């Protein structure tokens, strides 16, 4: 009978998924139970909750936080919760947060100095892979702080792979790209996956202000030696309509070939309903 129980101490990956949405009001918080997080020697945590928020037990005594090396969340979560977790996440190397677009899910903005940028800096010494997808979820931008940008990136000194929407890298004013509002990137970045997701169609009235302008700035960074380790850029087209046609994609490839950085394009792996809930699909 001992063999029936030996799998629990060896458990390394914990996946939590809510499949019954009828028992909780839409948008309510769901706390991941401490008993689940303390099972075995879990160091990979995956949580999927399409509608509503998740939170984690409070306090700094939970041993699971210090063990976690990989955390992948498909859910809504606020910056304060992540600040609490990351303050003790001494081994976190991979963090992925995908925030599906849903209606009526609003949390207040974080307190000053407790936004998502601040939280990410807490794991700057270990984080190697970061994925942040807002899926046009406007409320979540407030969790990044007043800038609505990933301005913490140059402080993530260990980061090698970054996946995020292009709109998190620069400020847009009156349908123009503000180059001075463009964020710097992690110094040791190797692979950049840039998703073409704009919060509204009117954000760009001219094609060349989209991915092409973004790519030109990346090339400038390469020429100035600001991305010395960058080897690959992957372009992820918008789920509805890409701003770039095949000729423009080929021009981008040639531009990056000249800098010895490989360029590729691949469809978004996220399902369409993450961006357009069923009742709003177009």
C-alpha positions as CSV (number, residue, x, y, z in Angstrom):
1,X,0.0,0.0,0.0
2,X,2.9,2.3,0.5
3,X,3.3,2.7,-3.3
4,X,-0.1,4.3,-3.5
5,X,1.1,7.3,-1.6
6,X,4.7,7.7,-2.7
7,X,3.6,9.8,-5.8
8,X,2.6,12.8,-3.6
9,X,6.0,13.6,-2.0
10,X,7.5,13.5,-5.5
11,X,4.9,15.8,-7.1
12,X,6.7,18.7,-8.9
13,X,4.0,20.3,-11.1
14,X,0.6,21.4,-9.8
15,X,-2.2,22.4,-12.3
16,X,-5.3,24.1,-10.9
17,X,-8.2,24.8,-13.2
18,X,-11.7,26.0,-12.5
19,X,-14.2,24.0,-14.5
20,X,-17.5,24.9,-12.7
21,X,-18.3,28.6,-12.9
22,X,-21.8,28.3,-11.5
23,X,-20.9,28.3,-7.8
24,X,-19.0,31.6,-7.8
25,X,-20.3,35.1,-8.9
26,X,-18.6,36.4,-12.0
27,X,-15.6,38.5,-11.0
28,X,-15.3,37.1,-7.5
29,X,-11.9,36.3,-6.0
30,X,-10.8,32.7,-5.6
31,X,-7.9,31.9,-3.2
32,X,-5.7,29.0,-4.1
33,X,-5.7,26.7,-1.0
34,X,-2.5,26.5,1.1
35,X,-3.1,22.7,1.3
36,X,-2.8,22.4,-2.5
37,X,0.3,24.6,-2.7
38,X,2.1,22.6,0.0
39,X,1.6,19.2,-1.7
40,X,4.8,17.4,-2.4
41,X,7.8,19.5,-3.5
42,X,5.9,21.5,-6.2
43,X,8.1,24.0,-8.0
44,X,5.9,24.4,-11.1
45,X,2.5,26.0,-10.6
46,X,-0.1,26.4,-13.4
47,X,-3.4,28.1,-12.7
48,X,-6.3,28.5,-15.2
49,X,-9.3,30.6,-14.3
50,X,-10.8,32.3,-17.4
51,X,-13.3,34.5,-15.5
52,X,-12.7,36.1,-12.2
53,X,-9.6,36.7,-10.0
54,X,-7.3,34.5,-8.1
55,X,-5.3,35.3,-5.0
56,X,-2.9,33.4,-2.8
57,X,-2.7,32.9,0.9
58,X,-1.2,35.9,2.8
59,X,2.0,35.9,4.8
60,X,5.6,35.0,4.1
61,X,5.8,31.7,6.0
62,X,4.5,29.5,3.2
63,X,7.3,27.2,2.0
64,X,5.8,26.8,-1.5
65,X,6.7,30.4,-2.5
66,X,10.4,29.8,-1.9
67,X,10.3,26.6,-4.0
68,X,8.5,27.9,-7.1
69,X,10.6,28.1,-10.2
70,X,7.8,28.3,-12.8
71,X,4.5,30.1,-12.5
72,X,2.0,30.2,-15.4
73,X,-1.3,32.0,-14.8
74,X,-4.2,32.3,-17.2
75,X,-6.5,34.5,-15.1
76,X,-7.1,37.9,-13.6
77,X,-4.8,38.8,-10.7
78,X,-3.9,42.2,-9.2
79,X,-0.4,43.7,-8.8
80,X,-0.6,43.7,-5.0
81,X,-1.1,39.9,-4.9
82,X,2.0,39.4,-7.1
83,X,4.0,41.8,-5.0
84,X,3.3,39.7,-1.9
85,X,4.2,36.5,-3.7
86,X,7.3,37.8,-5.5
87,X,8.8,39.2,-2.3
88,X,9.5,35.6,-1.2
89,X,9.9,33.9,-4.7
90,X,13.7,33.5,-4.4
91,X,13.9,30.9,-7.2
92,X,11.4,32.0,-9.8
93,X,12.8,31.6,-13.3
94,X,9.7,31.5,-15.5
95,X,6.6,33.7,-15.1
96,X,3.7,33.8,-17.5
97,X,0.6,35.8,-17.0
98,X,-2.2,35.8,-19.6
99,X,-5.2,38.0,-18.8
100,X,-8.2,36.9,-20.9
101,X,-10.6,39.7,-21.8
102,X,-13.8,39.6,-19.8
103,X,-16.6,42.0,-18.9
104,X,-17.1,43.6,-15.6
105,X,-13.8,42.5,-14.0
106,X,-12.4,45.6,-12.4
107,X,-10.0,45.9,-9.5
108,X,-8.7,49.3,-8.2
109,X,-5.3,50.5,-9.3
110,X,-2.4,49.4,-7.1
111,X,-1.0,51.6,-4.4
112,X,1.9,53.9,-5.4
113,X,5.1,51.8,-5.6
114,X,3.2,48.5,-5.6
115,X,2.4,48.0,-9.3
116,X,3.4,45.0,-11.5
117,X,6.6,46.7,-12.5
118,X,7.6,46.8,-8.9
119,X,6.7,43.2,-8.4
120,X,8.8,42.0,-11.4
121,X,11.8,43.9,-10.1
122,X,11.6,41.7,-6.9
123,X,12.5,38.6,-9.0
124,X,15.0,40.4,-11.3
125,X,17.9,38.3,-9.9
126,X,16.4,35.0,-11.0
127,X,13.7,35.6,-13.8
128,X,14.8,34.3,-17.2
129,X,11.5,34.0,-19.1
130,X,8.6,36.5,-19.0
131,X,5.3,36.4,-20.8
132,X,2.7,39.1,-20.3
133,X,-0.4,39.1,-22.4
134,X,-3.2,41.6,-21.6
135,X,-5.4,40.5,-24.5
136,X,-6.8,44.1,-24.8
137,X,-8.0,44.0,-21.2
138,X,-8.0,47.7,-20.4
139,X,-8.4,47.4,-16.6
140,X,-5.2,45.5,-16.3
141,X,-3.1,48.3,-17.7
142,X,-3.6,50.1,-14.4
143,X,-1.9,47.3,-12.7
144,X,1.3,48.3,-14.5
145,X,1.2,51.8,-12.9
146,X,0.6,55.2,-14.4
147,X,2.7,54.6,-17.5
148,X,0.9,51.5,-18.6
149,X,4.3,50.3,-19.8
150,X,6.8,47.6,-18.9
151,X,9.4,50.2,-17.9
152,X,11.0,47.7,-15.4
153,X,12.6,45.7,-18.3
154,X,16.1,47.1,-18.1
155,X,16.3,46.1,-14.5
156,X,15.5,42.4,-15.3
157,X,19.2,41.5,-15.7
158,X,18.7,37.8,-16.0
159,X,15.8,37.9,-18.5
160,X,16.6,36.0,-21.8
161,X,13.1,35.5,-23.3
162,X,10.3,38.1,-23.4
163,X,6.8,37.8,-24.9
164,X,4.5,40.8,-24.7
165,X,2.2,43.0,-26.7
166,X,4.0,45.8,-28.6
167,X,1.7,48.4,-27.0
168,X,3.4,47.7,-23.6
169,X,6.8,48.9,-25.0
170,X,5.9,52.5,-26.0
171,X,3.5,55.3,-25.5
172,X,1.1,56.4,-28.2
173,X,-0.1,60.0,-28.5
174,X,-2.5,61.1,-31.2
175,X,-1.9,58.2,-33.5
176,X,1.9,58.7,-33.4
177,X,4.7,56.7,-31.8
178,X,6.5,58.6,-29.2
179,X,10.1,57.4,-29.5
180,X,11.1,59.1,-26.2
181,X,8.4,57.0,-24.5
182,X,9.9,53.8,-25.7
183,X,11.1,51.4,-23.0
184,X,14.6,50.0,-22.8
185,X,14.9,46.2,-22.9
186,X,16.7,43.7,-20.6
187,X,20.5,43.8,-21.2
188,X,20.8,40.1,-21.7
189,X,17.7,39.5,-23.9
190,X,18.2,36.7,-26.4
191,X,14.6,36.2,-27.8
192,X,11.8,38.8,-28.2
193,X,8.3,37.7,-29.1
194,X,6.3,40.8,-30.0
195,X,2.5,40.5,-30.3
196,X,0.6,42.9,-32.5
197,X,-2.4,43.7,-30.3
198,X,-3.7,47.3,-30.2
199,X,-6.3,48.4,-27.7
200,X,-8.5,50.0,-30.4
201,X,-8.4,50.2,-34.2
202,X,-8.0,54.0,-34.1
203,X,-4.7,53.8,-32.3
204,X,-3.0,53.7,-35.6
205,X,-4.2,55.4,-38.8
206,X,-1.2,54.6,-40.9
207,X,0.4,51.2,-41.4
208,X,4.0,52.3,-41.0
209,X,3.3,53.5,-37.5
210,X,2.8,49.9,-36.4
211,X,5.2,47.0,-36.3
212,X,7.4,48.5,-38.9
213,X,8.1,51.6,-36.7
214,X,8.6,49.3,-33.7
215,X,11.1,47.2,-35.7
216,X,13.1,50.3,-36.8
217,X,13.6,51.3,-33.2
218,X,14.7,47.7,-32.3
219,X,17.2,47.9,-35.2
220,X,18.5,51.3,-33.8
221,X,18.9,49.7,-30.4
222,X,21.0,46.9,-32.1
223,X,23.2,49.4,-33.9
224,X,23.8,51.3,-30.6
225,X,24.8,48.1,-28.8
226,X,21.8,48.2,-26.5
227,X,20.7,44.6,-27.3
228,X,24.1,42.8,-27.6
229,X,22.7,39.3,-27.1
230,X,19.5,39.5,-29.2
231,X,19.4,36.5,-31.6
232,X,15.7,36.2,-32.6
233,X,12.6,38.3,-33.0
234,X,9.2,36.6,-33.5
235,X,6.3,38.7,-34.8
236,X,2.8,37.6,-33.7
237,X,0.1,39.1,-35.9
238,X,-3.1,40.5,-34.5
239,X,-5.8,37.8,-34.1
240,X,-8.2,39.7,-36.4
241,X,-6.2,41.5,-39.0
242,X,-2.4,42.0,-39.2
243,X,-1.1,45.4,-40.0
244,X,1.7,43.8,-42.1
245,X,1.2,42.2,-45.5
246,X,3.7,39.6,-46.9
247,X,5.8,42.3,-48.7
248,X,6.2,44.2,-45.4
249,X,7.1,41.0,-43.5
250,X,9.8,40.3,-46.1
251,X,11.1,43.9,-45.8
252,X,11.4,43.4,-42.0
253,X,13.2,40.1,-42.4
254,X,15.8,41.8,-44.7
255,X,16.2,44.6,-42.2
256,X,17.0,42.2,-39.4
257,X,19.1,40.0,-41.5
258,X,21.4,43.0,-41.9
259,X,21.9,43.0,-38.1
260,X,22.3,39.2,-37.9
261,X,19.1,38.8,-35.9
262,X,16.7,36.2,-37.2
263,X,13.1,37.3,-37.8
264,X,10.1,35.0,-38.0
265,X,6.3,35.4,-38.0
266,X,3.8,32.9,-36.5
267,X,0.1,33.1,-35.7
268,X,-0.9,33.8,-32.1
269,X,-1.3,30.6,-30.1
270,X,-3.9,32.2,-27.8
271,X,-7.5,31.4,-28.6
272,X,-9.6,34.1,-30.2
273,X,-12.1,34.2,-27.2
274,X,-9.3,35.5,-25.0
275,X,-9.5,38.8,-26.9
276,X,-13.2,38.7,-27.9
277,X,-15.5,37.0,-25.5
278,X,-18.3,34.9,-27.3
279,X,-20.9,37.6,-27.0
280,X,-18.5,40.2,-28.5
281,X,-16.9,38.2,-31.3
282,X,-16.8,39.9,-34.6
